[in-house]
Amino acid sequence: MDWVPIAFIIFKVVVFGTGMFLAIKWHYEQGKKDRPIERRAVLRVAGKVALAVGVFVILLVGLLYATFAVSRRLGLAM
C-alpha cells in the first residue's frame, strides 16, 4: 500500500502537465488569430479580477480573525 500515494502523485503530475500543455497551446493559437483587442474591454476585465481578488482577500482575513477569536473564546492555545 505504500505505492498508492506515489502512483496518485505521478498520475496527477501527468494529467496536470497535459492539461497545462494543451491550455498553453490553445491560448497561443488564439493569439495568432490577430483579433483586435479593445483596450477598454481588457481594462474592464482586469478591474473585475482585481475586485474579485480584493473581496477574496478581505473574506480570508475575516475568516482568519474569526478562527482566532473562536479559538481564544474556547480556551485553545494557538
C-alpha positions in Angstrom: 0.0 0.0 0.0 3.0 2.3 0.1 2.9 2.7 -3.6 -0.6 4.2 -3.8 0.4 7.8 -3.0 3.3 7.6 -5.4 1.1 6.3 -8.2 -1.5 9.0 -7.5 1.1 11.8 -7.5 2.6 10.5 -10.8 -0.9 10.4 -12.3 -1.7 13.9 -11.0 1.5 15.3 -12.5 0.8 13.7 -15.9 -2.8 14.9 -16.0 -2.0 18.4 -14.9 1.1 18.6 -17.2 -1.0 17.5 -20.2 -3.7 20.0 -19.3 -1.3 22.9 -19.0 0.4 22.0 -22.3 -3.0 21.9 -24.1 -4.1 25.2 -22.4 -0.9 27.0 -23.4 -1.2 25.6 -26.9 -4.8 26.8 -27.2 -4.1 30.3 -25.9 -1.1 30.5 -28.3 -3.3 29.6 -31.2 -6.0 32.0 -30.2 -3.4 34.8 -30.1 -2.4 34.1 -33.6 -5.9 34.9 -35.0 -4.9 38.6 -35.0 -8.2 39.7 -33.4 -8.1 43.3 -32.4 -8.4 43.5 -28.7 -10.1 46.6 -27.3 -8.2 48.3 -24.6 -11.4 49.2 -22.8 -12.5 45.6 -22.6 -9.2 44.5 -21.2 -9.2 47.2 -18.5 -12.8 46.2 -17.6 -11.9 42.6 -17.1 -8.7 43.5 -15.2 -10.8 45.7 -12.9 -13.3 42.8 -12.3 -10.5 40.4 -11.5 -8.8 42.9 -9.1 -12.2 43.4 -7.4 -12.7 39.7 -7.0 -9.2 39.2 -5.6 -9.7 42.1 -3.2 -13.0 40.6 -1.9 -11.4 37.2 -1.5 -8.5 38.6 0.5 -10.9 40.6 2.8 -13.0 37.5 3.4 -9.9 35.4 4.0 -8.6 37.9 6.6 -12.1 37.9 8.2 -12.2 34.1 8.4 -8.7 34.1 10.0 -9.7 36.6 12.6 -12.9 34.7 13.3 -11.0 31.5 13.7 -8.6 33.0 16.2 -11.5 34.7 18.1 -13.4 31.5 18.4 -10.3 29.5 19.5 -9.5 32.1 22.1 -13.0 32.0 23.4 -12.9 28.2 23.7 -9.6 28.4 25.5 -7.5 26.8 22.8 -3.8 27.8 22.7 -3.0 28.9 19.2 
